[in-house]
Amino acid sequence: MARINLRAWREEQATERQRQFVVNIVAAAFLAAVIVFLVGFYFDLQTDRQKARNNYLKQEIAQLNVQLKEIKQLKATRARLLDRLNAIQELQGSRPLIVRSFDEMVRVQPDGVYYLSLDRKDDRIRMVGRAEKSDDVSSLMRRIYASVWFGEPNLSTVADDSGMKKFNLSVPVLKPKLEEVN
């Protein structure tokens, strides 16, 4: 039988396998490095895009905050102007009220009643007067109560003074609706 020495062939094959193994490892390492680089690049790209979005949102939020401050200032200005307008309208509406209330005081005054003093504080008129008899004071109170310009009268004192009745009366002044006046 012939003896064939396969050792050289085996060594060549082992060397070839060793070289192929090293090439495969280097290729796998290179491929892994490329994949890691690409994944890192992708994440950096996504991070940069998100930072750009966040910066854009911050700028828009800052603009909206400025606009919100302007809106609040405009609302405050509007509220002040509305308060002024309401005050002016109230003053315009109450200006003839004083004249009407004193005119109405004369209309409700029955014969035999005399006013000594009339004093208006806030929305109340305080009057001091004299009447010939107690029925005249009662008649005055009924007439005041029946008027749309006055509320319920409050009689505080009635005293005899030289044959006449001296009285103190306070009356709230009302602002009637337009349909009640006519």
Secondary structure, 3 states (H helix, E strand, C coil): CCCCCCHHHHHHHHHHHHHHHHHHHHHHHHHHHHHHHHHHHHHHHHHHHHHHHHHHHHHHHHHHHHHHHHHHHHHHHHHHHHHHHHHHHHHHHHHHHHHHHHHHHHHHCCCCEEEEEEEEECCEEEEEEEECCHHHHHHHHHHHHHCCCECCCEEEEEEEECCEEEEEEEEEECCCCHHHHC
